[in-house]
Amino acid sequence: MPIINRIADFAEDMTTWRRHLHTIPELCFDCPKTAAFIKERLEEFGVDEIHDGIAQTGIVAIINGKGAGRTIGLRADFDALPIEEETGVDYASTHPGVMHACGHDGHTAMLLGAAKYMVETRNFSGRVALIFQPAEEEGGGAQVMCQEGIMDRFDIAEVYGIHNFPGIEFGTFHTTSGPIMAAVDTFMINIKGRGGHGAMPHETVDPIVAACSMVQAIQTIISRNTHSGQERVISVTQIHAGSASNIIPDTAMINGTVRTFDKDTQELIQKRMREIVEGQAASFGVEAELDYEVGYPATVNTAEQTEFAAKVAGEVVGEANVDGNVAKVAGAEDFAYMLEERPGAYLFLGAGEGAGLHHPKYNFNDEISPVGASFFVRLVEQMQPEVA
């Protein structure tokens, strides 16, 4: 059961939609042009219901099948990134400093393609809820849509999502049961000492020495406080202090990221970091404040739904082209909030060679759109076959 012929027939339409969206990238929740374009296409297709204004610019559209059944949620994100585009394509961003560098324009095109086909055929029972979501990159749009009640309001039973992945072989699917993407936390440590002349350090309370010691101590959380077999990351990514070679500054700042796959490890790292900051501050005689921000949770696929999704993917692209036990990815994804509310699965779709995600030369591979759209359709049709 390969790519659906009818979907292949309007692959050019999906490319046109995607490239138009690529020209009008928008950030976070403020995506009025993108939302308007999506709504226009859904109205053209003849979906049964369109509910907009969710999480400001999010949309949920309903397609009714033939006969009673559950509602299956299919999600596409549609926000862009604050990056200056360097692709040189003739459909490049017309919004300076903003571009679709993660393929959300392509995710939207795939879901629109699936919607067009399912409106035409309705070869399923129950309903499909098409979830078009803003603010994946920043703001947690999935969380906001859930907080505004989409799961209960539309009686969504299960939910599924796809993300394109450059560098993975074209047209292959990768997923796994359990955690597939990490929780992401951010920390900032502000250190206050007493500055002075670099030639007279004994008259100062040096925040730089304290900062260096804190960075080294924080790294021991991974090596000495967590199990060696666990996947977890602490990266210090910024240290800022000072303004001249002969001045010891008053303050220093440390910034970084934490990636974990289970709540116990996440909580342990936060606890130990607070203890280290407090202890190191006392030992160096500085004041230090830790601002630890808990971000997106881990994206955790449920076993039954993941197994089913992998089976459907295999029928679309061939079993040999599906890895159902892929290694976890330390990146984060706010689809996690939807999976906390409902069972479901998140899958990566290989895009072949090309610039990586979040790179100014990245460009979505339009040739995978029929693959993703076919997967969405077959998932629904096989999960809820049409009632005779």
N, C-alpha and C positions, 0 to 999 in steps of 0.2 A: 504494500500500500504506500507508494511513493508520494511525492508532491502532487497535490490535487490539480488535475488538468485545468479546471475552471479558474483556480487561483493563479496558475501559471499564465493563463490568458490575460489577466489584468495585472501582471507583474509590472508592466510599464506604468500603469496608474499608480501603483504603490511607490515607484521611483519618483514620479512627478509629485506626489503628495509629500514624500520625504524631503525632496530637494527644495520644495517651497518652504517647508518648515525650517529647513536649514538656513534659509535666508533671513528668517525672523526670530532668532533665538531670544528667549526671555528668561529672567532669573527668578528663582525661588517661587513665591506664591504669585508674583506679579506677571502673569502670562496671558493677558487678554487677547492678543492677536492669535496666539496658538490655540487657545480655547475656542475662539470664534471659528477658526478654520476647522477644527475637529467637529464642532457642532454642525457646521454647514454640511460636511460630508455625511454625518450620521443622518441628518434630515433628508439628504438626497437618497441614501440607501433605503430609508423607510423603517428605521428601528421603531419599536413600539412605544418606548418612553425615553425622554432625555431629561435628566435632572442635573442642572448646572449650578454654579455658585457654591459648590462644596469645597471647603478649604480655599475659599476665595475664587479660584479659577478651575477647580477640579470638576469632573463630569462623571456621572454614572449613567450609562445607557442600557436599556433592557430590551432583549430580543426574546420573544415567546416562541417556544417550540410547539410540537404537536402532542398535546396531551399533558397530563399532570406530571410533576416531578420537582426535583430540587432546583435551586439556583446555584450555578457555578460562576465564580468570579474570575475574570481574566484581567490582569493589570498591566498597564503601560505607563511609564513615567514620561514627562514631556518638558522638563525644565532644562536649561543650558548651564554653561559655566562662564565665569568672568575671565576669559582667555582671549587674547587677540589672535584671530585666525591666520594661519600661514599655509593653507592648502593650495591657494591659487586657482581653485575651481571657479567656473563661471556662475555658480550658484552659492558663492560664499556669503557669509554673514553680512547683512547690511546694517547691523547694529555694532558700532565700534566697541571693542573690548569685550564682546560677548560672542560665544560660539557654541555650537553643539559638538563638544569634544568628547562626549561619552556615548553617543549613539541613541539618545532618547528620541530624537527625530525618527530614527529607524524603528525603535520599539513601537512608537505610535503608528507608523505606517503599517507595521505587521498586524497590529490589532485592528486597525481600520480595514485591512484586507480580509481578515477573518470575519469581521462584522458584515462586510458586503456579501461575502459568500453565504453566511448563515442566514441573513435576511432573505436571500434568494431561495435557499433550499429548505431551511428549517427541518433538517433531518435529525432532530433530537426531541426529547421530551423535556418538560420543565422549562427553565429559563436560563439565559446567560446574562450576567451583569458585567458590562464592559467598564472597567475602572480606568479612567484617564486622570493621572495624578500629577500635580505640580510639586515642586520643592523636595525632590529626592536628594539633591546635592547638598542643600542646606535648608534647615527648617523643619525637617521631618514631616513632609506632607502626608505620608501614609499614616502617621500617628494622628494627625489632625483629622483626616478623613474618618479614621476609626472613632476618634473622640466625638465627631459629629454624627456618629451612629450608622454608618453605611452598612455594616454587617447585619445589624438587626433590622434596620429600615427596609433593606432589600432582601432580607432573609437568605443571605449568602451562606451556603453550607461549606464550601471549600473554595480555596483561592490559589491561583497559579500565576507565575511570572517568568519572563525570559530576559536575560541580558546578553547582548552580543559580546564576543571576546576575541579581539585581534590576537594573532599569534597562536591560536588553536586552529587545528586543521578545519578548512572550510566545510560547513554543513554537518559537523559533528556536535553531539549533545554531551554535556558533562553535568553530572549532578551527584548527590549523595544523600543518604538518609542521615538525620541528625544535623549538627551544626555544619553549615557550608560556608558561611561568612562570619566575620568576627564582630563582637561588640567593640565600639570605639569610644574611648574616653580621652579627654584632654586635660592636661594639668599645667598650671602656671605657678611658679614659686617667686614671690617678691621678697627680696632680702634687703634689709636696711642696716647699714653699719654707720661708721663715721669716717668721712673722707679726710684727706690731707695730702701733704707733700710726699711724693714717691721716695724721696731720700730719707724720710722720717717715719717709717711704717709703725714704729713703736708708739707714735702719737695718734694712730688711727685704729679703727676697728674695721678690718679689711673684708668687704663683702665678696670680693672675687675669690679669695682663698676659701671662704665658706661655700661659695657656689661650686667650686671645683670639687670639694670634698663631698658635697651633697650629690653631685652627678655620679661620682664613683660609687657612693654608698647605695644609691637608687638601683644601680645595675646589679647589686648583689641580691635584690629581691628575686630576680629570675633564677640566679644560680644557687641561692641558698634557702629560699623560702617556698619555692614552688616545686612540684614534682618534675623530674627531668624528662619524663615522657609526655608532658603536656605541651600543647602549642600555645604560646603566649609571647607577647612582644612589649617591651618598654623602649621607646626611642626618645632620647633628648634631642630636640631638633633646633633649639635656639638658646644661646646664652648672650645676653646683652649687658655690657657694663663699661663704664669709662669713656673718656673723651681725649686723653692725651697720654704721652709716654711717661710723664713725670707727675701724674696726679692719681692718687688712689681715690676712687669715687665713693660717694655715699651709698649708692644702691647697686644692685644687680638683679637680673631677671633670668629665670630658667623656664623653658617651655618645652612641651613634648606630648607624645601620644602613647596610649596604652591599648593593646589589642588582646582580647581574651575570648574564649568560647564557652565558658560556663560562669555562672554567677558567683560561685564560691571563690574561684580564682580572682575574679574581678574585685570582690569585696576584700580579699586578703591583700591584694596589691595596694588598694586604696588605704587600708589600715596601716600597712607597713610604711607606705610613703609618708603618711602623717607622722608616724613615730620617728622616722629618719629625719624629716625636716625639723621637727621639734628638738630632737636630740643634738643634731648637728648645729642648730642655731645656738643652743645653750653652750655647746663646747667651744664655739668661736666667739661668743659674746655678741651675736647679732640678733636682730629681730627678723623673723621669717614667717610668711603667711602662704599657706598652700591653698590655691583655688583649684579644686578637683571637680571637673564637670563630667558627669555621666552622660554619654551620648547614645547613639543607636544601640539597641541590644544585638546579641548574636542572631543571625538568621538561621533558624532551625527548621529543617524539613521534617515532616512526619513520615514515618516509615511506609505505611500502606499507600499513601498518596504519591510518594516518591517512586516506589516500585511500579505503580501504575503509569505514572508519567514517563518513566524510562522505557516501559514496554511500548507505549504509544510512540515515543520518539523513535524507537527501533523500527517500528512499522513504517515510519515516514522516511527515515534515512538509512535503514538497515541496521541490524543488531550490532554488527561490527563497528558501527560508527557512534555507538553510545557507551560512555563510561559512567556506570551507575555507582561507582565508588571512588569518585575523584577526591584528591587531597583538599583539605580546607584552604580557603583563601583568606588572608589577613585583612583584606579590604572590608568595608562595611556597607550596609544596604538597608534603607528604611522599610523595605518590604518585610523586614523582621517584625514590625508592629502588626501587620496583617496576619502573619503566621502565628503571632501570639493570641490572636482572636479566633482564628479558624485553622483547621488542618489544611495542608496544601504542600506545594513544592516550588522551589526556585531552581531554574536550570540556566546553564551557560550554553550559548550557541556559537560555535566556532565561526569566525569571520575570515580566516585565512591570514595571509601576510599583510602587514600595513602598520602604520604608526600606532602606538599604544594609546589606551584610554587616557584622557586628560592631557594629551599632547597637542600643541597648536597645529600640527600637520595631520592629526587624526581625521579620518572621513569614513563614515559608515559604509559598509559594503552592501549595496542594494541587491546584490544577487542572493543574499540570504533571506530577503523578505518573504518570498514564497515558501521557504522552508519553515520559518517561524509561524506564518499564517496557517499553513497546513497543519502544523503541530497543534495550534490552538483549536482548530476546527475538529480534528480527529479526537482530541482529548475529550471534547464535549460530546461528540457523536458516540464515542465508545463508552463513555461513562454513563450517558443517559440516552440509550438508543430510542429511536422513534417508536412509539407504541402503535402496533398494527390495529 
